[in-house]
């Protein structure tokens, strides 16, 4: 048994050796095969890499920097370049997945233009714009400097003006109190004027009401006077010019002619109440004296004379007017519608007159007419109402109808318009009353003709 155990040991060792040898050979064959495969793969990889990048590119700049950057991000060079390409595409087009055509379209590049050329053109445009901007900036700086200078002048003038204002304020200050007192007085006066205006308004309203009442009374009086027309006509016919009894119209006669051609002697003297300045119309005889009841006008004579000297029974008169180729003869008669040696006519004089023909009517000229009537023996009736005993109405110029003003405009203007309105209404009312009573109405021209005072 012992011998068998000792004789099998080498055999086992030989068997183990053989097995190990076979295994080593098999392993060597496997690794050789794998090496060949690896070398083949390596060669294929080199051929593929050579198609992408030249050999040794990543061993020098800029390939070395790209490789280092890829290693720094734990990426292969391809992965690194793909990621950077995606970043550039995202910046240019906004998308990570894009091609060259999309990038060129996004950059606005022409077919043969590079991004560098486009950027250079853009840079030139920017530089030109910058140059223009710099030029405009210089202009702005110049204008700013001018504005600063103008502002400085304005500030100086403002300062000077402020100083003058302060000086004026100091000068005016002493008068402030007196000015305030004057304003207070003005306000007080204004209040008084307002009160006076209100009182005047009330007074004027009352006066207007009174005038309306007077007008109504005049209308009533006119109606009453109209009923007495026949009686008044008979009375007027007894004293006024009437063709039915021409002898009653004669006031005197021409008794002789003076040595001078422009003077005559008449049959009226002191006893007949004639005075120097009285005028008469000259007619060939009494039948030439005519009276028109429609116009209440006496037919003018062929001549007019004015008394210049009065004797006891006779008077001397000068010829103031004479018709052509007509001579005054002894025995011719004279007449004056206002004058009567036996009867005093009554006259109502109303309104304002323009005796001197200067275009202005005055109360003084109205007084002149009243004086003339009295000088010629007539009676001037006081008042403004038509009464049955009035023989003539001598009426002035027609007042213009005023435009009434409101009381708030102006107190004086309102008072003036109110006074003018009253004068106009009174004139029209008197005219209507005299016409209704058929009393002769004489204006200044008619008055002169009837009295022989007109120089025609």
TORKOL-4160 file (C-alpha; in steps of 0.2 Angstrom, whole numbers, padded with zeros to 4 digits, m for minus):
456
<pt num="1" X="0000" Y="0000" Z="0000"/>
<pt num="2" X="0014" Y="0011" Z="0004"/>
<pt num="3" X="0023" Y="0008" Z="m0012"/>
<pt num="4" X="0007" Y="0012" Z="m0023"/>
<pt num="5" X="0005" Y="0029" Z="m0014"/>
<pt num="6" X="0022" Y="0033" Z="m0018"/>
<pt num="7" X="0021" Y="0028" Z="m0036"/>
<pt num="8" X="0005" Y="0039" Z="m0040"/>
<pt num="9" X="0012" Y="0056" Z="m0035"/>
<pt num="10" X="0022" Y="0060" Z="m0050"/>
<pt num="11" X="0008" Y="0054" Z="m0061"/>
<pt num="12" X="m0003" Y="0067" Z="m0053"/>
<pt num="13" X="0010" Y="0080" Z="m0055"/>
<pt num="14" X="0012" Y="0076" Z="m0073"/>
<pt num="15" X="m0007" Y="0077" Z="m0076"/>
<pt num="16" X="m0008" Y="0093" Z="m0067"/>
<pt num="17" X="0007" Y="0100" Z="m0077"/>
<pt num="18" X="m0001" Y="0095" Z="m0093"/>
<pt num="19" X="m0018" Y="0102" Z="m0088"/>
<pt num="20" X="m0010" Y="0119" Z="m0083"/>
<pt num="21" X="0001" Y="0118" Z="m0100"/>
<pt num="22" X="m0015" Y="0116" Z="m0110"/>
<pt num="23" X="m0024" Y="0130" Z="m0100"/>
<pt num="24" X="m0009" Y="0141" Z="m0103"/>
<pt num="25" X="m0009" Y="0138" Z="m0121"/>
<pt num="26" X="m0028" Y="0141" Z="m0122"/>
<pt num="27" X="m0026" Y="0157" Z="m0112"/>
<pt num="28" X="m0012" Y="0163" Z="m0123"/>
<pt num="29" X="m0022" Y="0159" Z="m0139"/>
<pt num="30" X="m0037" Y="0168" Z="m0132"/>
<pt num="31" X="m0027" Y="0183" Z="m0127"/>
<pt num="32" X="m0018" Y="0183" Z="m0144"/>
<pt num="33" X="m0035" Y="0182" Z="m0153"/>
<pt num="34" X="m0042" Y="0196" Z="m0142"/>
<pt num="35" X="m0026" Y="0207" Z="m0145"/>
<pt num="36" X="m0028" Y="0205" Z="m0164"/>
<pt num="37" X="m0046" Y="0210" Z="m0162"/>
<pt num="38" X="m0041" Y="0225" Z="m0151"/>
<pt num="39" X="m0027" Y="0230" Z="m0164"/>
<pt num="40" X="m0040" Y="0229" Z="m0178"/>
<pt num="41" X="m0052" Y="0240" Z="m0168"/>
<pt num="42" X="m0038" Y="0252" Z="m0164"/>
<pt num="43" X="m0033" Y="0253" Z="m0182"/>
<pt num="44" X="m0051" Y="0256" Z="m0187"/>
<pt num="45" X="m0053" Y="0269" Z="m0174"/>
<pt num="46" X="m0037" Y="0277" Z="m0180"/>
<pt num="47" X="m0044" Y="0277" Z="m0198"/>
<pt num="48" X="m0061" Y="0284" Z="m0192"/>
<pt num="49" X="m0052" Y="0297" Z="m0181"/>
<pt num="50" X="m0041" Y="0302" Z="m0196"/>
<pt num="51" X="m0056" Y="0305" Z="m0206"/>
<pt num="52" X="m0062" Y="0317" Z="m0192"/>
<pt num="53" X="m0046" Y="0326" Z="m0187"/>
<pt num="54" X="m0028" Y="0324" Z="m0192"/>
<pt num="55" X="m0016" Y="0315" Z="m0182"/>
<pt num="56" X="m0007" Y="0325" Z="m0169"/>
<pt num="57" X="m0021" Y="0339" Z="m0169"/>
<pt num="58" X="m0025" Y="0336" Z="m0151"/>
<pt num="59" X="m0006" Y="0336" Z="m0146"/>
<pt num="60" X="m0004" Y="0355" Z="m0150"/>
<pt num="61" X="m0015" Y="0371" Z="m0150"/>
<pt num="62" X="m0029" Y="0373" Z="m0152"/>
<pt num="63" X="m0033" Y="0355" Z="m0152"/>
<pt num="64" X="m0024" Y="0352" Z="m0136"/>
<pt num="65" X="m0035" Y="0366" Z="m0127"/>
<pt num="66" X="m0051" Y="0358" Z="m0134"/>
<pt num="67" X="m0045" Y="0341" Z="m0127"/>
<pt num="68" X="m0040" Y="0348" Z="m0110"/>
<pt num="69" X="m0057" Y="0357" Z="m0110"/>
<pt num="70" X="m0066" Y="0341" Z="m0114"/>
<pt num="71" X="m0056" Y="0332" Z="m0101"/>
<pt num="72" X="m0061" Y="0346" Z="m0088"/>
<pt num="73" X="m0079" Y="0342" Z="m0091"/>
<pt num="74" X="m0077" Y="0323" Z="m0091"/>
<pt num="75" X="m0082" Y="0322" Z="m0109"/>
<pt num="76" X="m0075" Y="0316" Z="m0125"/>
<pt num="77" X="m0069" Y="0329" Z="m0138"/>
<pt num="78" X="m0084" Y="0325" Z="m0149"/>
<pt num="79" X="m0096" Y="0326" Z="m0135"/>
<pt num="80" X="m0088" Y="0342" Z="m0130"/>
<pt num="81" X="m0088" Y="0349" Z="m0147"/>
<pt num="82" X="m0107" Y="0344" Z="m0150"/>
<pt num="83" X="m0112" Y="0352" Z="m0133"/>
<pt num="84" X="m0103" Y="0369" Z="m0138"/>
<pt num="85" X="m0111" Y="0368" Z="m0155"/>
<pt num="86" X="m0128" Y="0366" Z="m0147"/>
<pt num="87" X="m0124" Y="0381" Z="m0136"/>
<pt num="88" X="m0119" Y="0392" Z="m0151"/>
<pt num="89" X="m0134" Y="0387" Z="m0160"/>
<pt num="90" X="m0145" Y="0391" Z="m0145"/>
<pt num="91" X="m0137" Y="0408" Z="m0144"/>
<pt num="92" X="m0139" Y="0412" Z="m0163"/>
<pt num="93" X="m0156" Y="0404" Z="m0167"/>
<pt num="94" X="m0163" Y="0400" Z="m0150"/>
<pt num="95" X="m0163" Y="0381" Z="m0153"/>
<pt num="96" X="m0150" Y="0368" Z="m0148"/>
<pt num="97" X="m0153" Y="0357" Z="m0164"/>
<pt num="98" X="m0150" Y="0367" Z="m0180"/>
<pt num="99" X="m0140" Y="0366" Z="m0196"/>
<pt num="100" X="m0128" Y="0378" Z="m0205"/>
<pt num="101" X="m0142" Y="0385" Z="m0216"/>
<pt num="102" X="m0153" Y="0390" Z="m0201"/>
<pt num="103" X="m0138" Y="0398" Z="m0193"/>
<pt num="104" X="m0134" Y="0408" Z="m0208"/>
<pt num="105" X="m0152" Y="0413" Z="m0210"/>
<pt num="106" X="m0153" Y="0418" Z="m0191"/>
<pt num="107" X="m0137" Y="0429" Z="m0194"/>
<pt num="108" X="m0144" Y="0437" Z="m0210"/>
<pt num="109" X="m0128" Y="0431" Z="m0219"/>
<pt num="110" X="m0127" Y="0432" Z="m0238"/>
<pt num="111" X="m0123" Y="0416" Z="m0248"/>
<pt num="112" X="m0105" Y="0419" Z="m0249"/>
<pt num="113" X="m0103" Y="0430" Z="m0234"/>
<pt num="114" X="m0095" Y="0424" Z="m0218"/>
<pt num="115" X="m0100" Y="0429" Z="m0200"/>
<pt num="116" X="m0084" Y="0438" Z="m0198"/>
<pt num="117" X="m0087" Y="0449" Z="m0214"/>
<pt num="118" X="m0105" Y="0452" Z="m0207"/>
<pt num="119" X="m0098" Y="0457" Z="m0190"/>
<pt num="120" X="m0085" Y="0468" Z="m0198"/>
<pt num="121" X="m0098" Y="0477" Z="m0209"/>
<pt num="122" X="m0109" Y="0479" Z="m0193"/>
<pt num="123" X="m0094" Y="0486" Z="m0184"/>
<pt num="124" X="m0090" Y="0499" Z="m0197"/>
<pt num="125" X="m0109" Y="0504" Z="m0197"/>
<pt num="126" X="m0107" Y="0505" Z="m0178"/>
<pt num="127" X="m0091" Y="0515" Z="m0179"/>
<pt num="128" X="m0099" Y="0527" Z="m0192"/>
<pt num="129" X="m0115" Y="0529" Z="m0180"/>
<pt num="130" X="m0103" Y="0532" Z="m0166"/>
<pt num="131" X="m0094" Y="0545" Z="m0175"/>
<pt num="132" X="m0111" Y="0554" Z="m0179"/>
<pt num="133" X="m0116" Y="0551" Z="m0161"/>
<pt num="134" X="m0099" Y="0559" Z="m0155"/>
<pt num="135" X="m0102" Y="0574" Z="m0167"/>
<pt num="136" X="m0120" Y="0576" Z="m0161"/>
<pt num="137" X="m0114" Y="0575" Z="m0143"/>
<pt num="138" X="m0102" Y="0589" Z="m0147"/>
<pt num="139" X="m0116" Y="0599" Z="m0153"/>
<pt num="140" X="m0126" Y="0595" Z="m0138"/>
<pt num="141" X="m0112" Y="0600" Z="m0127"/>
<pt num="142" X="m0110" Y="0617" Z="m0136"/>
<pt num="143" X="m0129" Y="0620" Z="m0134"/>
<pt num="144" X="m0128" Y="0614" Z="m0116"/>
<pt num="145" X="m0114" Y="0627" Z="m0113"/>
<pt num="146" X="m0125" Y="0641" Z="m0122"/>
<pt num="147" X="m0140" Y="0636" Z="m0111"/>
<pt num="148" X="m0129" Y="0637" Z="m0096"/>
<pt num="149" X="m0123" Y="0654" Z="m0101"/>
<pt num="150" X="m0141" Y="0660" Z="m0105"/>
<pt num="151" X="m0147" Y="0652" Z="m0088"/>
<pt num="152" X="m0134" Y="0662" Z="m0079"/>
<pt num="153" X="m0139" Y="0678" Z="m0088"/>
<pt num="154" X="m0157" Y="0674" Z="m0084"/>
<pt num="155" X="m0153" Y="0670" Z="m0066"/>
<pt num="156" X="m0143" Y="0687" Z="m0065"/>
<pt num="157" X="m0158" Y="0696" Z="m0072"/>
<pt num="158" X="m0170" Y="0687" Z="m0061"/>
<pt num="159" X="m0159" Y="0692" Z="m0046"/>
<pt num="160" X="m0159" Y="0710" Z="m0052"/>
<pt num="161" X="m0178" Y="0710" Z="m0055"/>
<pt num="162" X="m0180" Y="0703" Z="m0037"/>
<pt num="163" X="m0170" Y="0717" Z="m0030"/>
<pt num="164" X="m0180" Y="0730" Z="m0040"/>
<pt num="165" X="m0196" Y="0721" Z="m0034"/>
<pt num="166" X="m0189" Y="0723" Z="m0016"/>
<pt num="167" X="m0185" Y="0741" Z="m0019"/>
<pt num="168" X="m0202" Y="0745" Z="m0026"/>
<pt num="169" X="m0210" Y="0735" Z="m0012"/>
<pt num="170" X="m0201" Y="0746" Z="0001"/>
<pt num="171" X="m0206" Y="0761" Z="m0009"/>
<pt num="172" X="m0224" Y="0756" Z="m0010"/>
<pt num="173" X="m0226" Y="0749" Z="0007"/>
<pt num="174" X="m0229" Y="0767" Z="0015"/>
<pt num="175" X="m0244" Y="0769" Z="0004"/>
<pt num="176" X="m0252" Y="0752" Z="0007"/>
<pt num="177" X="m0262" Y="0758" Z="0022"/>
<pt num="178" X="m0268" Y="0774" Z="0013"/>
<pt num="179" X="m0272" Y="0763" Z="m0003"/>
<pt num="180" X="m0282" Y="0751" Z="0008"/>
<pt num="181" X="m0291" Y="0765" Z="0016"/>
<pt num="182" X="m0295" Y="0772" Z="m0002"/>
<pt num="183" X="m0301" Y="0755" Z="m0007"/>
<pt num="184" X="m0313" Y="0755" Z="0008"/>
<pt num="185" X="m0319" Y="0772" Z="0004"/>
<pt num="186" X="m0322" Y="0767" Z="m0014"/>
<pt num="187" X="m0332" Y="0752" Z="m0009"/>
<pt num="188" X="m0342" Y="0763" Z="0003"/>
<pt num="189" X="m0345" Y="0775" Z="m0011"/>
<pt num="190" X="m0350" Y="0760" Z="m0023"/>
<pt num="191" X="m0362" Y="0754" Z="m0010"/>
<pt num="192" X="m0369" Y="0771" Z="m0009"/>
<pt num="193" X="m0370" Y="0773" Z="m0028"/>
<pt num="194" X="m0379" Y="0756" Z="m0028"/>
<pt num="195" X="m0391" Y="0762" Z="m0015"/>
<pt num="196" X="m0394" Y="0778" Z="m0025"/>
<pt num="197" X="m0396" Y="0768" Z="m0041"/>
<pt num="198" X="m0409" Y="0757" Z="m0033"/>
<pt num="199" X="m0418" Y="0772" Z="m0026"/>
<pt num="200" X="m0417" Y="0781" Z="m0043"/>
<pt num="201" X="m0424" Y="0765" Z="m0052"/>
<pt num="202" X="m0439" Y="0766" Z="m0040"/>
<pt num="203" X="m0441" Y="0784" Z="m0043"/>
<pt num="204" X="m0440" Y="0783" Z="m0062"/>
<pt num="205" X="m0452" Y="0768" Z="m0061"/>
<pt num="206" X="m0464" Y="0780" Z="m0052"/>
<pt num="207" X="m0461" Y="0794" Z="m0064"/>
<pt num="208" X="m0464" Y="0782" Z="m0079"/>
<pt num="209" X="m0481" Y="0777" Z="m0071"/>
<pt num="210" X="m0485" Y="0796" Z="m0068"/>
<pt num="211" X="m0480" Y="0800" Z="m0086"/>
<pt num="212" X="m0492" Y="0786" Z="m0092"/>
<pt num="213" X="m0506" Y="0793" Z="m0081"/>
<pt num="214" X="m0503" Y="0810" Z="m0089"/>
<pt num="215" X="m0503" Y="0802" Z="m0106"/>
<pt num="216" X="m0520" Y="0794" Z="m0102"/>
<pt num="217" X="m0526" Y="0811" Z="m0096"/>
<pt num="218" X="m0520" Y="0819" Z="m0112"/>
<pt num="219" X="m0529" Y="0806" Z="m0122"/>
<pt num="220" X="m0545" Y="0809" Z="m0112"/>
<pt num="221" X="m0542" Y="0828" Z="m0114"/>
<pt num="222" X="m0540" Y="0826" Z="m0133"/>
<pt num="223" X="m0556" Y="0817" Z="m0134"/>
<pt num="224" X="m0565" Y="0831" Z="m0124"/>
<pt num="225" X="m0556" Y="0844" Z="m0135"/>
<pt num="226" X="m0562" Y="0835" Z="m0151"/>
<pt num="227" X="m0580" Y="0838" Z="m0146"/>
<pt num="228" X="m0577" Y="0856" Z="m0146"/>
<pt num="229" X="m0569" Y="0858" Z="m0163"/>
<pt num="230" X="m0584" Y="0867" Z="m0171"/>
<pt num="231" X="m0584" Y="0880" Z="m0157"/>
<pt num="232" X="m0565" Y="0883" Z="m0158"/>
<pt num="233" X="m0566" Y="0884" Z="m0177"/>
<pt num="234" X="m0579" Y="0898" Z="m0176"/>
<pt num="235" X="m0568" Y="0907" Z="m0163"/>
<pt num="236" X="m0552" Y="0905" Z="m0174"/>
<pt num="237" X="m0562" Y="0911" Z="m0190"/>
<pt num="238" X="m0566" Y="0927" Z="m0180"/>
<pt num="239" X="m0548" Y="0931" Z="m0178"/>
<pt num="240" X="m0537" Y="0922" Z="m0190"/>
<pt num="241" X="m0534" Y="0924" Z="m0208"/>
<pt num="242" X="m0550" Y="0920" Z="m0217"/>
<pt num="243" X="m0554" Y="0923" Z="m0235"/>
<pt num="244" X="m0572" Y="0926" Z="m0231"/>
<pt num="245" X="m0568" Y="0943" Z="m0223"/>
<pt num="246" X="m0551" Y="0949" Z="m0230"/>
<pt num="247" X="m0552" Y="0966" Z="m0222"/>
<pt num="248" X="m0550" Y="0957" Z="m0205"/>
<pt num="249" X="m0533" Y="0951" Z="m0210"/>
<pt num="250" X="m0526" Y="0968" Z="m0214"/>
<pt num="251" X="m0516" Y="0976" Z="m0200"/>
<pt num="252" X="m0511" Y="0992" Z="m0208"/>
<pt num="253" X="m0506" Y="1001" Z="m0225"/>
<pt num="254" X="m0491" Y="1008" Z="m0234"/>
<pt num="255" X="m0495" Y="1027" Z="m0232"/>
<pt num="256" X="m0479" Y="1033" Z="m0241"/>
<pt num="257" X="m0462" Y="1029" Z="m0249"/>
<pt num="258" X="m0446" Y="1036" Z="m0241"/>
<pt num="259" X="m0433" Y="1044" Z="m0252"/>
<pt num="260" X="m0422" Y="1029" Z="m0251"/>
<pt num="261" X="m0429" Y="1014" Z="m0261"/>
<pt num="262" X="m0427" Y="1002" Z="m0246"/>
<pt num="263" X="m0438" Y="1011" Z="m0234"/>
<pt num="264" X="m0457" Y="1014" Z="m0232"/>
<pt num="265" X="m0469" Y="1022" Z="m0220"/>
<pt num="266" X="m0484" Y="1012" Z="m0212"/>
<pt num="267" X="m0500" Y="1017" Z="m0203"/>
<pt num="268" X="m0496" Y="1009" Z="m0187"/>
<pt num="269" X="m0488" Y="1018" Z="m0172"/>
<pt num="270" X="m0486" Y="1017" Z="m0153"/>
<pt num="271" X="m0504" Y="1017" Z="m0150"/>
<pt num="272" X="m0505" Y="1001" Z="m0161"/>
<pt num="273" X="m0492" Y="0993" Z="m0149"/>
<pt num="274" X="m0479" Y="0990" Z="m0163"/>
<pt num="275" X="m0461" Y="0990" Z="m0159"/>
<pt num="276" X="m0444" Y="0990" Z="m0168"/>
<pt num="277" X="m0440" Y="0973" Z="m0175"/>
<pt num="278" X="m0458" Y="0968" Z="m0179"/>
<pt num="279" X="m0460" Y="0962" Z="m0197"/>
<pt num="280" X="m0475" Y="0962" Z="m0209"/>
<pt num="281" X="m0480" Y="0954" Z="m0226"/>
<pt num="282" X="m0484" Y="0967" Z="m0240"/>
<pt num="283" X="m0499" Y="0963" Z="m0251"/>
<pt num="284" X="m0507" Y="0973" Z="m0265"/>
<pt num="285" X="m0524" Y="0973" Z="m0257"/>
<pt num="286" X="m0534" Y="0963" Z="m0244"/>
<pt num="287" X="m0540" Y="0950" Z="m0256"/>
<pt num="288" X="m0522" Y="0944" Z="m0260"/>
<pt num="289" X="m0521" Y="0938" Z="m0242"/>
<pt num="290" X="m0525" Y="0919" Z="m0242"/>
<pt num="291" X="m0527" Y="0906" Z="m0229"/>
<pt num="292" X="m0526" Y="0887" Z="m0232"/>
<pt num="293" X="m0536" Y="0878" Z="m0218"/>
<pt num="294" X="m0527" Y="0862" Z="m0222"/>
<pt num="295" X="m0510" Y="0868" Z="m0219"/>
<pt num="296" X="m0514" Y="0883" Z="m0207"/>
<pt num="297" X="m0502" Y="0894" Z="m0217"/>
<pt num="298" X="m0505" Y="0911" Z="m0223"/>
<pt num="299" X="m0500" Y="0915" Z="m0241"/>
<pt num="300" X="m0484" Y="0926" Z="m0241"/>
<pt num="301" X="m0484" Y="0943" Z="m0248"/>
<pt num="302" X="m0474" Y="0950" Z="m0263"/>
<pt num="303" X="m0463" Y="0959" Z="m0250"/>
<pt num="304" X="m0458" Y="0960" Z="m0232"/>
<pt num="305" X="m0454" Y="0975" Z="m0221"/>
<pt num="306" X="m0446" Y="0977" Z="m0204"/>
<pt num="307" X="m0450" Y="0992" Z="m0192"/>
<pt num="308" X="m0434" Y="1002" Z="m0188"/>
<pt num="309" X="m0442" Y="1017" Z="m0180"/>
<pt num="310" X="m0459" Y="1019" Z="m0171"/>
<pt num="311" X="m0469" Y="1036" Z="m0170"/>
<pt num="312" X="m0485" Y="1040" Z="m0162"/>
<pt num="313" X="m0496" Y="1036" Z="m0176"/>
<pt num="314" X="m0484" Y="1030" Z="m0190"/>
<pt num="315" X="m0468" Y="1020" Z="m0191"/>
<pt num="316" X="m0453" Y="1019" Z="m0203"/>
<pt num="317" X="m0449" Y="1001" Z="m0210"/>
<pt num="318" X="m0435" Y="0994" Z="m0221"/>
<pt num="319" X="m0439" Y="0983" Z="m0235"/>
<pt num="320" X="m0431" Y="0966" Z="m0231"/>
<pt num="321" X="m0437" Y="0956" Z="m0246"/>
<pt num="322" X="m0446" Y="0960" Z="m0262"/>
<pt num="323" X="m0451" Y="0950" Z="m0277"/>
<pt num="324" X="m0442" Y="0954" Z="m0294"/>
<pt num="325" X="m0450" Y="0967" Z="m0305"/>
<pt num="326" X="m0463" Y="0971" Z="m0291"/>
<pt num="327" X="m0463" Y="0988" Z="m0283"/>
<pt num="328" X="m0471" Y="0993" Z="m0266"/>
<pt num="329" X="m0484" Y="1006" Z="m0269"/>
<pt num="330" X="m0493" Y="1018" Z="m0258"/>
<pt num="331" X="m0510" Y="1010" Z="m0252"/>
<pt num="332" X="m0503" Y="0992" Z="m0251"/>
<pt num="333" X="m0509" Y="0983" Z="m0236"/>
<pt num="334" X="m0498" Y="0974" Z="m0223"/>
<pt num="335" X="m0501" Y="0959" Z="m0212"/>
<pt num="336" X="m0493" Y="0949" Z="m0198"/>
<pt num="337" X="m0502" Y="0933" Z="m0192"/>
<pt num="338" X="m0495" Y="0935" Z="m0174"/>
<pt num="339" X="m0499" Y="0953" Z="m0173"/>
<pt num="340" X="m0516" Y="0961" Z="m0171"/>
<pt num="341" X="m0519" Y="0979" Z="m0166"/>
<pt num="342" X="m0535" Y="0974" Z="m0158"/>
<pt num="343" X="m0533" Y="0956" Z="m0152"/>
<pt num="344" X="m0519" Y="0947" Z="m0143"/>
<pt num="345" X="m0516" Y="0929" Z="m0150"/>
<pt num="346" X="m0511" Y="0916" Z="m0138"/>
<pt num="347" X="m0496" Y="0905" Z="m0142"/>
<pt num="348" X="m0491" Y="0888" Z="m0134"/>
<pt num="349" X="m0472" Y="0886" Z="m0138"/>
<pt num="350" X="m0465" Y="0868" Z="m0135"/>
<pt num="351" X="m0449" Y="0860" Z="m0138"/>
<pt num="352" X="m0431" Y="0866" Z="m0143"/>
<pt num="353" X="m0427" Y="0877" Z="m0158"/>
<pt num="354" X="m0413" Y="0880" Z="m0170"/>
<pt num="355" X="m0415" Y="0899" Z="m0174"/>
<pt num="356" X="m0398" Y="0902" Z="m0180"/>
<pt num="357" X="m0397" Y="0887" Z="m0191"/>
<pt num="358" X="m0381" Y="0880" Z="m0183"/>
<pt num="359" X="m0388" Y="0862" Z="m0182"/>
<pt num="360" X="m0390" Y="0863" Z="m0163"/>
<pt num="361" X="m0406" Y="0865" Z="m0153"/>
<pt num="362" X="m0406" Y="0874" Z="m0137"/>
<pt num="363" X="m0418" Y="0881" Z="m0123"/>
<pt num="364" X="m0410" Y="0898" Z="m0126"/>
<pt num="365" X="m0417" Y="0899" Z="m0144"/>
<pt num="366" X="m0434" Y="0893" Z="m0137"/>
<pt num="367" X="m0434" Y="0908" Z="m0125"/>
<pt num="368" X="m0429" Y="0919" Z="m0140"/>
<pt num="369" X="m0445" Y="0914" Z="m0149"/>
<pt num="370" X="m0456" Y="0917" Z="m0134"/>
<pt num="371" X="m0448" Y="0935" Z="m0132"/>
<pt num="372" X="m0452" Y="0938" Z="m0150"/>
<pt num="373" X="m0470" Y="0934" Z="m0148"/>
<pt num="374" X="m0472" Y="0945" Z="m0133"/>
<pt num="375" X="m0463" Y="0959" Z="m0142"/>
<pt num="376" X="m0476" Y="0958" Z="m0156"/>
<pt num="377" X="m0490" Y="0958" Z="m0144"/>
<pt num="378" X="m0494" Y="0940" Z="m0143"/>
<pt num="379" X="m0497" Y="0930" Z="m0127"/>
<pt num="380" X="m0486" Y="0915" Z="m0123"/>
<pt num="381" X="m0496" Y="0902" Z="m0113"/>
<pt num="382" X="m0487" Y="0893" Z="m0099"/>
<pt num="383" X="m0488" Y="0875" Z="m0097"/>
<pt num="384" X="m0488" Y="0860" Z="m0110"/>
<pt num="385" X="m0507" Y="0856" Z="m0111"/>
<pt num="386" X="m0518" Y="0861" Z="m0125"/>
<pt num="387" X="m0533" Y="0872" Z="m0119"/>
<pt num="388" X="m0548" Y="0879" Z="m0129"/>
<pt num="389" X="m0541" Y="0897" Z="m0129"/>
<pt num="390" X="m0525" Y="0893" Z="m0138"/>
<pt num="391" X="m0524" Y="0901" Z="m0155"/>
<pt num="392" X="m0507" Y="0894" Z="m0162"/>
<pt num="393" X="m0495" Y="0880" Z="m0157"/>
<pt num="394" X="m0477" Y="0884" Z="m0161"/>
<pt num="395" X="m0467" Y="0868" Z="m0160"/>
<pt num="396" X="m0448" Y="0865" Z="m0160"/>
<pt num="397" X="m0438" Y="0852" Z="m0169"/>
<pt num="398" X="m0443" Y="0834" Z="m0168"/>
<pt num="399" X="m0434" Y="0824" Z="m0154"/>
<pt num="400" X="m0425" Y="0808" Z="m0160"/>
<pt num="401" X="m0433" Y="0793" Z="m0152"/>
<pt num="402" X="m0420" Y="0786" Z="m0140"/>
<pt num="403" X="m0415" Y="0768" Z="m0137"/>
<pt num="404" X="m0419" Y="0764" Z="m0119"/>
<pt num="405" X="m0405" Y="0758" Z="m0109"/>
<pt num="406" X="m0406" Y="0745" Z="m0095"/>
<pt num="407" X="m0404" Y="0752" Z="m0077"/>
<pt num="408" X="m0389" Y="0741" Z="m0074"/>
<pt num="409" X="m0378" Y="0748" Z="m0088"/>
<pt num="410" X="m0375" Y="0766" Z="m0082"/>
<pt num="411" X="m0385" Y="0778" Z="m0071"/>
<pt num="412" X="m0381" Y="0794" Z="m0081"/>
<pt num="413" X="m0385" Y="0785" Z="m0098"/>
<pt num="414" X="m0401" Y="0778" Z="m0091"/>
<pt num="415" X="m0406" Y="0795" Z="m0084"/>
<pt num="416" X="m0402" Y="0803" Z="m0101"/>
<pt num="417" X="m0411" Y="0790" Z="m0111"/>
<pt num="418" X="m0426" Y="0792" Z="m0099"/>
<pt num="419" X="m0427" Y="0811" Z="m0101"/>
<pt num="420" X="m0425" Y="0809" Z="m0120"/>
<pt num="421" X="m0439" Y="0797" Z="m0120"/>
<pt num="422" X="m0450" Y="0808" Z="m0110"/>
<pt num="423" X="m0447" Y="0823" Z="m0122"/>
<pt num="424" X="m0451" Y="0812" Z="m0137"/>
<pt num="425" X="m0467" Y="0806" Z="m0129"/>
<pt num="426" X="m0472" Y="0824" Z="m0124"/>
<pt num="427" X="m0469" Y="0830" Z="m0141"/>
<pt num="428" X="m0479" Y="0817" Z="m0150"/>
<pt num="429" X="m0493" Y="0819" Z="m0137"/>
<pt num="430" X="m0494" Y="0838" Z="m0139"/>
<pt num="431" X="m0494" Y="0836" Z="m0158"/>
<pt num="432" X="m0508" Y="0824" Z="m0157"/>
<pt num="433" X="m0518" Y="0835" Z="m0146"/>
<pt num="434" X="m0516" Y="0850" Z="m0157"/>
<pt num="435" X="m0520" Y="0841" Z="m0172"/>
<pt num="436" X="m0536" Y="0834" Z="m0164"/>
<pt num="437" X="m0541" Y="0851" Z="m0158"/>
<pt num="438" X="m0537" Y="0858" Z="m0176"/>
<pt num="439" X="m0526" Y="0871" Z="m0169"/>
<pt num="440" X="m0514" Y="0878" Z="m0181"/>
<pt num="441" X="m0496" Y="0871" Z="m0179"/>
<pt num="442" X="m0481" Y="0881" Z="m0184"/>
<pt num="443" X="m0463" Y="0876" Z="m0185"/>
<pt num="444" X="m0449" Y="0889" Z="m0185"/>
<pt num="445" X="m0450" Y="0891" Z="m0204"/>
<pt num="446" X="m0469" Y="0893" Z="m0204"/>
<pt num="447" X="m0468" Y="0905" Z="m0190"/>
<pt num="448" X="m0455" Y="0916" Z="m0199"/>
<pt num="449" X="m0466" Y="0916" Z="m0215"/>
<pt num="450" X="m0482" Y="0921" Z="m0206"/>
<pt num="451" X="m0473" Y="0935" Z="m0196"/>
<pt num="452" X="m0463" Y="0941" Z="m0211"/>
<pt num="453" X="m0447" Y="0938" Z="m0203"/>
<pt num="454" X="m0440" Y="0925" Z="m0216"/>
<pt num="455" X="m0429" Y="0932" Z="m0229"/>
<pt num="456" X="m0434" Y="0922" Z="m0244"/>
